[in-house]
Amino acid sequence: MNSIADNISAVQQRLQHALRGAGRNSDSVQLLAVSKTQPVAAIRAAERAGLKAFGENYLQEAEQKIAQLQSPGAPLQWHFIGPLQANKTRRAAELFDWVHSVDRLKIAQRLAAQRPAALAPLNICLQVNIDDEPSKAGLRPAELAEVAAAVATLPGIRLRGLMAIPKPRAAIEQQRAPFAALRVLRDSLNKQLTALQQQPMDTLSMGMSGDLEAAIAEGATIVRVGSDIFGARAPLR
């Protein structure tokens, strides 16, 4: 049974192979370890293996982990990647460095208003329902231009990019299609933001354990990997 360090090494080798295949720089993708439901000991093991960025889905669970893992000398970077209800935005604004799952303007407005002034702006991504699935959260592509223009003007947050979780596909060429669509959306929105004299987006949060090669081929800058690092998820307690 492989250790977490062995798993991280294997994932990093996959990343580098995919980056070389795409003709991209070796440091152009951040590996985000999805640590939801994983114990503190597992996160510490991943940190010892060199990872510094961790993704959480559940605020109460994340709050406990962040408190236990605080280290002023070598701070970790915390990303919220799960559904975010309006009544829980305050703690997200206080605890996290990134929120990837902003799926409506109201959430962005609340995060902006509730981000403590002493902290750096909160990095956010707009979640896109790239496959137009009725059961899945996210903005539809037709909504993005209006929402992005409004979000880009809010204080206390910085609009960094787009995030998507496409439905599973088996073949890599099929996997690439929704990622390519997300990249095209990001690039189109950047033209709009530049025209409005707003900072363009630099982030595509896309790709997980089963499709990270396809995501990297289409320009992912953050890939979110859980099971291939930590193994099967531990049950919530």
Order of alpha helices (4+ residues) and beta strands (2+ residues): alpha-beta-alpha-beta-alpha-beta-alpha-beta-alpha-beta-alpha-beta-alpha-beta-alpha-beta-alpha
